[in-house]
Amino acid sequence: MFLNIRLPEEISYGAIGGPEFSTNVTILQNGSEHRNINWESPRYSYSIGYDALNREKANQLLTFFNIVHGRAHSFLFKDWLDFEGKNQKLMKLDNSTCQLVKKYSIGNGEYFYNRKITKPKNLIIKNGDIKLNEGSDYRVNYKNGIIEISGIKFDISKLFVDFEFDVSVRFESDILELSNDSFMLYSWKSIKLIETR
């Protein structure tokens, strides 16, 4: 189950991680390779570790881990390396709905990848220099990143959006191994977070 709560930023800051792909590589008899892409989109994973947590932060972590029941429930996580999009175009689904995406491209855009954004926040949708109003001009489903444009007064292809976003993750382990290394100082060597879809 997904819980709409966010891992505190003072804990998430400093995490190591990013996108993980799944590829099968077969070496043929002539030495060439055949590569098969298993996942259309990457799955993000992160690792967090601290050598010196004070008692307040250790209690924050302990409380959060108990609330999500270890691996049982997913939650929101801020990826400090990749948490915003600027002047992004919307991916049209039909005449009135679109999917929020972040486009990664190289050079003139010949090579690109559209990442589906499902946990957006702080959206600003613009039609040229005009800022649209949430509620009257559009509605956002903050559970999946789908946006419904009200009426037909806006051409979706001409809309641009700025936003921030979180990643839905879960703990990889059901065990929280906090170590009391010295008086009022605790360590958490490494625990992994896995993106959920």
N, C-alpha and C positions, 0 to 999 in steps of 0.2 A: 504494500500500500504506500502511496505517496503522501508525505506529510508536508504541508506548505510552511515549512520552517527552514531557516538558513543557518548553516554552520557559521558561527561568529567569525567576523572578518579577522579579528586578532589571532584566531587559530588557523584560518585558511591561508593567511598571508605567508608566503615563503614556500608554498607547496611546489613540488616538482612533478611535472607531467605534461600531457598533451594528447594528441590523437594517436590511436593505435589501429593499424589496418590488419587484415587477415588475408594472406596470400600464400597459395600453394605453389611451390617452385619444383619443377621436375627437370632433372638433368637428363637429356637424351643421349643416345649412344654416340652421336657425333660431337658431343660436348656442348651443344647449344642448349638453351633453356626454353621451357614452356612455363609461363606464369599464368595462374588462374586467380582472379579477384573473387574472394568469397563474400565480402561485405561491400555493398554499394556505398555506404558511408562509414567513416571511422567510428570507433568507440573510444571515448576519452577515458583516461585513467590518471590518477594522481597519487602521490605519496607525500605524507607529512610526517615530520619528525622534529622533536624538540629536546634539547639537552638540559634546559633550565626553565621549567615552568614554575611560576609562583603558585601559591595555594589557590588564589582566585581563579586563574586560568585553568588549573588542573580540575577544579570543581566545575567550571563551565563545561569542560570536555566530558567529565564524568556524567554530569546531568544530561548532556545532549546524547551521549552514547546510550544511556538508560532509556531515554524517551523514544529513540528510534529502534530499540531492541536489537542492537548490533546490526546484522545483515538484513533484518526483517523489513524495515521501512526505508524508502528512499527520501531524499531531502534536497534542498537547494545548496549549491556551492558556487562561490565566485572564483572563476579562473582569472587570476590577476594579470596573466599574459594576454588574455583574449576575452574581453567582456563587453565590447561595444562595437557598434556599426555606425558608420557615417555615410550619409548620402547614398543609401542602398535602395535599389529598386525592389518592388514587390513582385513575387512570383504569382502570376494570375492563375486562378483555379477555374473561375467562370466569370460571368459579366459583373458580379458584385462581390466576390470573395477572392482572397489571395492569401498566400502563405508568406510569413516573414522569413527571409533568408539573409545570410551574409555571404557575399561573393568574395572569393579569394581568386585573384587573377595575376598573371605574369605578362609584362609588356603591354601590348595593345589589346589584351584580353583573349588572344587566340586559345590559350590554355586557361581554364578556370574550373572552379568547384563551388557549387552553391550549398552552403550548410544550412539545413533547416533549423530555425530558431523556435524552440517550443516554450521557453520560459522567459519571455521578454519583460522589460520594465522601462519606465521613463521614455515612452515613445513620443516622438514628434514627427507627424506626417505633414509634408509640405507639397503644395501644388504651385510650383514656381516660388514666389516670395510669400505666398499665402499659407498660413498655418491652419490646418484643419482642426476642428473641435471634436474631441472624443465624446461620443454620445449622440450628438446631432449629425455629424458627418461620417463617423465610423464607429464600429464596436470591435473590441479586441477580446479574443478568448485567451486568457492568460495561462490556460492549461496546455494549449497546443500551438499557440502563435498564429492562429488563423484570424484574419481581419476581414470584417464585412463592411464594405463601403456603402453608405446610405444613398439610395436613389441612383440616378444616372448622370448627375451633374459633373462628375469627375472621371477623367480617363485614367484608368489604373496605370497604364504604361507611362504616364507623365508624372506620377507621384514618386516622391523620394522620402525616405524615412531615416531618422537618427534614433538610436535606441541603445540600451544596455541589456544584458541578459545574464542569466545564471544557467548552470548545468544541473540536471537532475542526477544525483549519484546515490550510492549506498556504500556502507563500509564493506570491505571484503571479508573481514573477520568478525566472528561473534565474541572475540576476546579482546578486552582493552587492557593492554599491558603497561600500566603506569608504574614507574619505579620511583620510590622515595629515596633519592640519592643522598640528600643531606637535609638538614633542618629547614623545613618550609620550601624546599626546592624539589621538583619532580621532573622526570624525563619520560618521554614517549618516543622510543627509538624510531619506529616506523610503522605506519598503518596505511593501507592502500584504500583508495576510493575508486569505485567503478561506475561509469556512466550507466544509467538505466534508460530504456526506451519505452 
